[in-house]
Amino acid sequence: LRGAAAAGAAGLVGAHLDHIGDWPRLNPGADDNASGSASLLEVARAAASLKARPRRSIVFVWFAAEELGLRGAEHFASHPPKGLEKCVAVLNLDMLGAGNGLYIAGGENFPQIRAAMEGARDRLVPGFVLKAGRIRGEGRADHAPFFERGIPAVSLFGTGGEHHGYHAPEDTVYFITPKTMESGGRIVLGAALALAEEKP
Protein backbone atom coordinates (compact mmCIF):
# COMPACT_ATOMS: atom_id res chain seq x y z
CA LEU A 1 0.00 0.00 0.00
CA ARG A 2 1.84 3.08 -1.23
CA GLY A 3 1.65 5.98 1.17
CA ALA A 4 0.89 9.58 0.34
CA ALA A 5 4.53 10.49 0.92
CA ALA A 6 6.71 9.07 -1.86
CA ALA A 7 9.71 8.53 0.38
CA GLY A 8 10.41 7.87 4.03
CA ALA A 9 9.89 5.09 6.50
CA ALA A 10 7.32 2.36 5.96
CA GLY A 11 5.42 -0.14 8.05
CA LEU A 12 5.70 -3.87 7.41
CA VAL A 13 3.08 -6.58 7.89
CA GLY A 14 4.34 -10.11 7.40
CA ALA A 15 3.72 -13.83 7.85
CA HIS A 16 5.65 -17.00 7.14
CA LEU A 17 4.61 -19.13 4.20
CA ASP A 18 6.09 -22.50 5.04
CA HIS A 19 5.69 -25.48 7.33
CA ILE A 20 7.58 -28.62 8.27
CA GLY A 21 7.34 -32.23 7.14
CA ASP A 22 8.85 -34.42 4.44
CA TRP A 23 7.01 -36.89 2.26
CA PRO A 24 5.33 -39.27 3.05
CA ARG A 25 4.36 -37.51 6.28
CA LEU A 26 1.95 -34.67 5.53
CA ASN A 27 1.71 -31.82 8.02
CA PRO A 28 -1.00 -29.53 6.66
CA GLY A 29 0.01 -26.56 8.82
CA ALA A 30 -3.47 -25.04 8.82
CA ASP A 31 -2.76 -23.03 11.97
CA ASP A 32 1.03 -22.90 11.66
CA ASN A 33 1.06 -20.97 9.47
CA ALA A 34 -1.61 -21.04 6.80
CA SER A 35 -3.80 -19.04 9.18
CA GLY A 36 -1.25 -16.22 9.34
CA SER A 37 -0.50 -16.31 5.61
CA ALA A 38 -4.19 -16.33 4.64
CA SER A 39 -4.96 -13.52 7.09
CA LEU A 40 -2.12 -11.47 5.62
CA LEU A 41 -3.53 -11.97 2.12
CA GLU A 42 -6.93 -10.66 3.21
CA VAL A 43 -5.37 -7.72 5.06
CA ALA A 44 -3.41 -6.80 1.94
CA ARG A 45 -6.53 -7.18 -0.23
CA ALA A 46 -8.51 -4.90 2.07
CA ALA A 47 -5.70 -2.34 2.19
CA ALA A 48 -5.51 -2.25 -1.62
CA SER A 49 -9.20 -1.34 -1.79
CA LEU A 50 -8.79 1.79 0.34
CA LYS A 51 -9.10 5.07 -1.52
CA ALA A 52 -7.35 7.18 1.10
CA ARG A 53 -3.63 6.55 1.45
CA PRO A 54 -1.75 6.81 4.77
CA ARG A 55 1.25 9.07 5.27
CA ARG A 56 3.67 6.14 5.05
CA SER A 57 3.59 3.07 2.86
CA ILE A 58 2.64 -0.33 4.24
CA VAL A 59 4.54 -3.31 2.84
CA PHE A 60 3.14 -6.86 2.91
CA VAL A 61 5.69 -9.68 2.99
CA TRP A 62 5.44 -13.46 3.08
CA PHE A 63 8.64 -14.91 4.51
CA ALA A 64 10.06 -18.27 3.41
CA ALA A 65 12.04 -20.73 5.54
CA GLU A 66 10.82 -19.60 8.95
CA GLU A 67 10.79 -23.21 10.06
CA LEU A 68 14.43 -23.58 8.93
CA GLY A 69 15.65 -20.78 11.19
CA LEU A 70 13.93 -17.53 10.17
CA ARG A 71 15.97 -17.43 6.98
CA GLY A 72 13.53 -15.38 4.92
CA ALA A 73 13.01 -12.74 7.58
CA GLU A 74 16.73 -12.64 8.35
CA HIS A 75 17.57 -12.06 4.69
CA PHE A 76 14.93 -9.35 4.35
CA ALA A 77 16.04 -7.58 7.54
CA SER A 78 19.72 -7.70 6.58
CA HIS A 79 19.14 -6.82 2.90
CA PRO A 80 16.10 -4.53 2.85
CA PRO A 81 14.83 -3.60 -0.62
CA LYS A 82 15.51 -0.08 -1.80
CA GLY A 83 13.15 2.33 -0.13
CA LEU A 84 12.56 0.08 2.87
CA GLU A 85 15.76 0.82 4.74
CA LYS A 86 13.67 2.62 7.37
CA CYS A 87 10.93 0.58 8.97
CA VAL A 88 8.77 2.11 11.69
CA ALA A 89 7.08 -1.12 12.83
CA VAL A 90 6.73 -4.80 11.99
CA LEU A 91 3.52 -6.73 12.65
CA ASN A 92 4.14 -10.45 12.10
CA LEU A 93 1.12 -12.76 11.81
CA ASP A 94 1.86 -16.25 13.12
CA MET A 95 -0.75 -18.87 14.06
CA LEU A 96 -3.96 -16.83 14.18
CA GLY A 97 -6.19 -19.86 13.76
CA ALA A 98 -7.17 -20.70 17.34
CA GLY A 99 -8.76 -18.99 20.31
CA ASN A 100 -10.82 -15.88 20.90
CA GLY A 101 -8.14 -13.21 20.97
CA LEU A 102 -4.59 -12.23 20.07
CA TYR A 103 -1.38 -12.44 22.05
CA ILE A 104 1.03 -9.62 21.11
CA ALA A 105 4.54 -10.96 21.67
CA GLY A 106 6.48 -7.74 22.15
CA GLY A 107 3.48 -5.61 23.08
CA GLU A 108 5.13 -4.69 26.37
CA ASN A 109 8.35 -3.79 24.57
CA PHE A 110 6.64 -1.47 22.11
CA PRO A 111 3.71 0.37 23.71
CA GLN A 112 3.06 2.37 20.52
CA ILE A 113 2.27 -0.84 18.64
CA ARG A 114 0.16 -2.14 21.52
CA ALA A 115 -1.74 1.16 21.68
CA ALA A 116 -2.37 1.11 17.92
CA MET A 117 -3.74 -2.42 18.16
CA GLU A 118 -5.90 -1.62 21.17
CA GLY A 119 -7.25 1.47 19.41
CA ALA A 120 -8.07 -0.56 16.30
CA ARG A 121 -9.72 -3.23 18.46
CA ASP A 122 -11.88 -0.67 20.24
CA ARG A 123 -13.02 0.84 16.92
CA LEU A 124 -13.48 -2.32 14.89
CA VAL A 125 -13.93 -5.37 17.13
CA PRO A 126 -14.99 -4.20 20.61
CA GLY A 127 -14.48 -6.83 23.27
CA PHE A 128 -11.95 -8.88 21.33
CA VAL A 129 -9.22 -10.07 23.68
CA LEU A 130 -5.73 -8.61 23.33
CA LYS A 131 -2.91 -9.71 25.61
CA ALA A 132 0.61 -8.33 25.53
CA GLY A 133 3.88 -9.95 26.51
CA ARG A 134 7.57 -9.08 26.59
CA ILE A 135 10.21 -10.43 24.22
CA ARG A 136 13.91 -10.54 25.03
CA GLY A 137 15.37 -11.30 21.64
CA GLU A 138 14.32 -14.93 21.42
CA GLY A 139 14.41 -15.90 17.76
CA ARG A 140 11.39 -18.18 17.35
CA ALA A 141 9.29 -16.06 14.97
CA ASP A 142 9.87 -13.69 12.08
CA HIS A 143 9.82 -10.56 14.23
CA ALA A 144 13.19 -11.53 15.73
CA PRO A 145 15.61 -10.41 12.97
CA PHE A 146 13.97 -6.97 12.99
CA PHE A 147 13.88 -6.77 16.79
CA GLU A 148 17.58 -7.57 16.91
CA ARG A 149 18.24 -4.58 14.63
CA GLY A 150 16.38 -2.16 16.88
CA ILE A 151 13.18 -2.06 14.81
CA PRO A 152 9.90 -2.15 16.76
CA ALA A 153 8.58 -5.62 15.91
CA VAL A 154 5.93 -7.92 17.34
CA SER A 155 4.52 -11.34 16.50
CA LEU A 156 0.82 -12.10 16.85
CA PHE A 157 -0.68 -15.42 17.93
CA GLY A 158 -4.21 -16.58 18.58
CA THR A 159 -4.87 -16.87 22.31
CA GLY A 160 -7.61 -18.38 24.45
CA GLY A 161 -7.71 -21.71 22.64
CA GLU A 162 -5.59 -24.74 21.86
CA HIS A 163 -3.22 -24.67 18.90
CA HIS A 164 -4.14 -28.24 18.02
CA GLY A 165 -1.58 -30.41 16.29
CA TYR A 166 1.38 -28.03 16.46
CA HIS A 167 4.04 -29.39 14.08
CA ALA A 168 1.99 -32.54 13.57
CA PRO A 169 -0.38 -34.04 10.98
CA GLU A 170 -3.34 -33.04 13.16
CA ASP A 171 -2.87 -29.32 12.36
CA THR A 172 -5.84 -29.27 9.99
CA VAL A 173 -8.54 -26.81 8.98
CA TYR A 174 -11.04 -28.60 11.22
CA PHE A 175 -9.49 -26.98 14.28
CA ILE A 176 -9.36 -23.44 12.86
CA THR A 177 -11.51 -20.63 14.24
CA PRO A 178 -12.25 -18.36 11.24
CA LYS A 179 -13.70 -15.60 13.42
CA THR A 180 -10.40 -15.20 15.22
CA MET A 181 -8.61 -14.79 11.89
CA GLU A 182 -11.18 -12.26 10.67
CA SER A 183 -11.13 -10.18 13.85
CA GLY A 184 -7.36 -10.37 14.07
CA GLY A 185 -7.02 -9.25 10.47
CA ARG A 186 -9.28 -6.26 11.01
CA ILE A 187 -7.24 -5.19 14.02
CA VAL A 188 -3.94 -5.66 12.18
CA LEU A 189 -5.05 -3.50 9.27
CA GLY A 190 -6.42 -0.81 11.57
CA ALA A 191 -3.21 -0.79 13.61
CA ALA A 192 -0.98 -0.74 10.53
CA LEU A 193 -2.87 2.24 9.13
CA ALA A 194 -2.65 4.08 12.46
CA LEU A 195 1.10 3.46 12.70
CA ALA A 196 1.55 4.58 9.08
CA GLU A 197 -0.21 7.84 9.89
CA GLU A 198 1.91 8.72 12.92
CA LYS A 199 4.11 11.75 12.48
CA PRO A 200 7.88 11.17 12.52
Salt bridges, closest charged atoms under 4 A:
ASP18 OD1 - HIS16 ND1 2.76
ASP31 OD2 - HIS163 ND1 2.49
ASP32 OD1 - HIS16 NE2 3.17
ASP32 OD2 - HIS19 ND1 3.93
ASP32 OD2 - HIS167 NE2 3.09
GLU42 OE2 - ARG45 NH2 2.92
GLU66 OE1 - HIS16 NE2 3.49
GLU67 OE2 - HIS19 ND1 3.65
GLU67 OE1 - HIS167 NE2 3.16
GLU74 OE2 - ARG149 NH2 2.60
ASP94 OD1 - HIS16 NE2 3.58
GLU108 OE1 - ARG134 NE 3.82
GLU118 OE2 - ARG114 NE 3.12
ASP122 OD1 - ARG121 NE 2.61
GLU162 OE2 - HIS164 ND1 3.64
GLU182 OE1 - LYS179 NZ 3.78
GLU182 OE2 - ARG186 NH2 3.18
